[in-house]
Amino acid sequence: MASKKIDANQSADGERIQKVLARGGVGSRREIERWIDEGRLKINGNPVGLGDRLKDGDHLTINDRVVHWEKFVEQPTRVLLYHKPVGEVVTRRDPEGRPVIFTQLPKLSVSRWIAVGRLDINTSGLLLVTNNGELANRLMHPSTEVEREYAVRILGEVSDATLAKLKQGVELEDGKAKFDDIRFFGGEGANKWYNVVVTEGRNRLVRRLWESQEVIVSRLMRVRYGPVVLPERLKARTFYELTDKELELLFEFAGMEAEKPVRASKPEFKTHKPGKH
């Protein structure tokens, strides 16, 4: 028997589910909206709609697992710049037992870290993580067209015609794509370095663009995400936490109202030993 839909009048008060769960770090609003469309969320045993709200006393489940959403109180936004090494994966648990980036980060007492975009296992460099789901959503949403800049080491020479084609656009299996900018950064012998910019987050896009022209990529590192640049002093497997002033600038870039400062000061660069919290 089909479950009864929640009455609209019953959800007139309270707070939108997407906002509550994003604040708690369960996922971005976009992810949560997709879960709602897939019927994975229920309030008091009834399927959730996109406009439904949570009120005191409501019982919420995701995939039939209870979510203690009452604990998702307003928390100060934190953003970490993590230098991901090759060999780590951007997931919470890996069935193959490979190291995951979240074990390198400090543990949160409320909510959880959300990765802003992904880097594949063979790509190193800048990865932003935050406890603010709405900020993560703004920075990842395709409509924002946030620039991602990568340093790429390739094997062999690349003709001007090939570079022009990559900037003009080439057809990939999932549609046309291009580099918004390509700059030569020198190199010795057979290896050459380029910095490239894309404004899409498609899987392995940078590698696939080069490979479409039969160019071999031997190293790939993300050095910038939007206005955030990978600090030169930030070593692999370490992170840097944005200051309140830096957070204010990031909120402005994302088109969000900045929060009131809550931290007087903090150390700049921090390391975290694997397996320790």
C-alpha positions in Angstrom: 0.0 0.0 0.0 1.4 3.4 -0.9 2.4 5.7 1.9 0.3 8.8 2.5 1.9 12.1 1.3 2.4 14.7 4.0 -0.3 17.4 4.0 0.9 20.8 2.9 -0.7 22.5 5.8 1.3 20.3 8.2 4.6 21.6 6.8 3.8 25.3 6.6 6.0 26.0 9.6 9.5 24.8 10.4 12.6 24.8 8.2 13.1 23.3 4.8 14.6 19.9 4.9 17.3 20.7 2.3 18.6 23.6 4.5 18.7 21.6 7.7 20.5 18.7 6.2 22.9 20.8 4.3 23.7 22.7 7.5 24.4 19.4 9.2 26.8 18.4 6.4 24.7 15.4 5.3 25.1 16.7 1.7 24.6 19.7 -0.5 21.1 21.0 -1.1 21.3 19.7 -4.7 22.2 16.2 -3.5 19.4 16.2 -0.9 16.9 17.4 -3.5 17.9 14.4 -5.7 17.5 12.1 -2.8 14.0 13.5 -2.2 13.1 12.9 -5.9 14.4 9.3 -5.5 12.1 8.8 -2.5 14.9 8.1 -0.1 13.7 10.6 2.6 10.6 10.2 4.9 9.1 12.3 7.7 7.1 10.4 10.2 7.0 7.5 7.8 5.7 9.5 4.9 7.6 10.3 1.7 9.1 13.8 1.6 8.4 16.5 -1.1 10.8 19.3 -2.1 8.7 21.9 -0.3 8.4 20.0 3.0 9.7 21.4 6.3 11.0 19.9 9.5 9.2 20.8 12.8 10.0 20.0 16.4 9.2 16.4 17.1 9.4 15.2 13.4 11.0 11.8 12.8 13.3 11.9 9.8 14.9 8.9 8.0 17.1 8.6 4.9 17.2 5.2 3.4 15.2 4.0 6.4 18.0 5.1 8.8 17.1 7.6 11.5 18.7 11.1 11.2 19.0 13.1 14.4 18.5 16.4 12.7 17.7 18.2 15.9 21.5 18.3 16.5 22.1 20.2 13.4 22.2 23.6 15.1 23.8 26.6 13.4 27.6 26.1 13.3 30.3 28.6 12.3 31.4 27.9 8.7 34.8 26.3 8.4 36.7 25.8 5.1 39.9 23.8 4.8 42.3 23.8 1.9 43.6 20.2 1.7 46.6 19.2 -0.4 45.5 15.8 -1.7 48.3 13.5 -2.8 48.2 10.9 -5.6 46.8 7.6 -4.2 44.0 9.0 -1.9 40.4 8.9 -2.9 37.7 11.5 -2.2 35.2 9.3 -0.5 34.3 8.4 3.1 34.8 4.7 2.7 36.6 2.8 0.0 35.6 -0.9 -0.6 39.1 -1.5 -2.0 40.7 -0.3 1.2 42.6 2.6 -0.4 43.4 5.7 1.8 40.6 8.3 1.9 41.0 12.1 2.3 38.6 12.4 5.3 40.9 10.4 7.6 43.4 13.2 7.3 41.0 15.9 8.5 40.0 17.0 12.0 36.8 15.4 13.3 33.7 17.5 13.7 31.5 17.1 16.7 28.5 18.4 14.8 27.8 17.9 11.0 30.6 16.5 8.7 33.0 17.7 6.1 31.8 18.1 2.5 34.3 17.9 -0.4 33.8 20.7 -2.9 34.1 18.7 -6.1 36.4 15.7 -6.5 39.9 14.8 -7.6 40.5 11.3 -9.0 43.0 8.9 -7.4 45.8 9.9 -9.8 45.3 13.7 -9.5 46.8 15.7 -6.7 46.5 19.2 -5.4 43.9 21.6 -4.0 40.7 20.2 -2.5 38.3 22.4 -0.6 36.3 20.9 2.2 33.6 22.7 4.3 30.9 22.0 6.9 28.6 24.4 5.1 26.4 22.5 2.6 25.0 25.6 1.0 28.4 27.1 0.4 29.6 23.8 -1.1 26.5 23.7 -3.4 27.2 27.3 -4.6 30.8 26.5 -5.4 30.0 23.3 -7.2 26.8 24.2 -9.1 27.3 24.1 -12.9 25.6 27.5 -13.3 28.4 29.2 -11.4 31.0 28.0 -13.9 33.8 28.3 -11.3 37.3 28.2 -12.8 39.4 25.2 -12.0 43.1 25.6 -12.8 45.5 22.6 -13.2 49.2 22.2 -13.7 49.7 19.4 -16.3 52.9 17.6 -17.2 52.7 16.0 -20.6 55.1 13.9 -22.7 56.3 15.3 -26.0 55.6 18.3 -28.1 52.2 19.8 -28.7 51.5 21.8 -31.9 49.9 25.2 -31.9 47.1 23.7 -34.0 46.4 21.1 -31.3 46.3 23.8 -28.6 44.0 25.9 -30.6 41.7 23.0 -31.1 41.6 22.3 -27.4 40.6 25.9 -26.7 38.0 25.9 -29.4 36.4 22.6 -28.2 36.4 18.9 -29.0 33.7 16.3 -28.9 34.0 13.8 -26.0 31.8 10.9 -25.2 29.6 13.1 -22.9 29.5 16.2 -25.1 31.7 19.0 -26.3 34.3 20.4 -24.0 37.3 22.8 -24.1 40.0 24.5 -22.1 39.1 28.1 -21.3 42.8 28.9 -21.1 46.1 27.2 -21.8 49.5 28.6 -20.8 52.9 27.0 -21.4 55.1 26.8 -18.3 58.3 25.3 -19.7 60.0 22.0 -19.2 63.1 20.0 -19.9 63.6 17.1 -22.3 60.4 15.2 -23.3 58.4 16.6 -20.4 56.5 19.9 -20.8 54.3 21.8 -18.3 51.1 23.6 -19.1 48.5 25.3 -16.9 45.0 24.9 -18.1 41.6 26.2 -16.9 38.2 24.6 -17.2 34.8 25.7 -15.8 33.2 22.3 -15.6 33.5 19.5 -13.1 33.0 16.6 -15.4 34.8 13.4 -14.4 38.5 13.3 -15.6 37.8 16.2 -18.0 41.3 17.6 -18.1 42.9 14.2 -18.8 40.2 13.3 -21.4 40.7 16.5 -23.3 44.4 15.9 -23.7 43.9 12.2 -24.4 41.4 13.2 -27.2 44.5 14.6 -29.0 46.6 11.6 -28.2 48.7 13.5 -25.7 50.0 11.6 -22.7 49.5 13.2 -19.3 52.1 12.1 -16.8 51.2 14.3 -13.9 48.1 16.4 -13.0 47.7 18.8 -10.1 44.9 21.2 -9.3 46.4 24.6 -8.2 43.3 26.8 -8.0 39.6 26.5 -7.4 37.8 29.8 -8.1 39.5 32.5 -6.1 41.3 30.0 -3.9 44.9 29.1 -4.8 46.9 26.2 -3.4 49.5 27.7 -1.0 53.1 26.9 -2.0 54.0 26.0 1.6 51.1 23.5 1.9 52.6 20.1 1.7 50.8 16.9 0.7 48.5 15.4 3.3 48.3 18.7 5.2 45.6 21.4 5.3 45.1 25.1 5.9 42.0 26.6 7.4 40.7 29.9 6.0 40.7 32.9 8.3 37.5 34.9 8.9 38.6 37.5 6.4 39.3 34.8 3.8 35.9 33.2 4.5 34.3 36.6 4.0 35.8 36.9 0.5 34.8 33.3 -0.3 31.2 34.0 0.7 31.2 37.1 -1.5 32.5 35.1 -4.4 29.7 32.5 -3.9 27.1 35.3 -3.7 26.3 34.6 0.0 26.0 36.8 3.0 29.1 36.5 5.2 28.8 35.3 8.7 29.9 37.3 11.8 33.5 36.5 12.8 33.7 33.9 15.6 37.4 33.2 15.7 40.0 35.8 16.9 42.9 33.9 15.4 44.2 30.4 14.7 47.3 28.8 13.3 47.8 29.0 9.6 49.0 25.6 8.5 47.9 22.4 10.2 48.9 18.8 9.9 46.9 15.8 10.8 48.3 12.3 11.4 46.4 9.5 9.6 44.1 7.6 11.9 44.1 10.3 14.5 41.2 12.7 15.3 
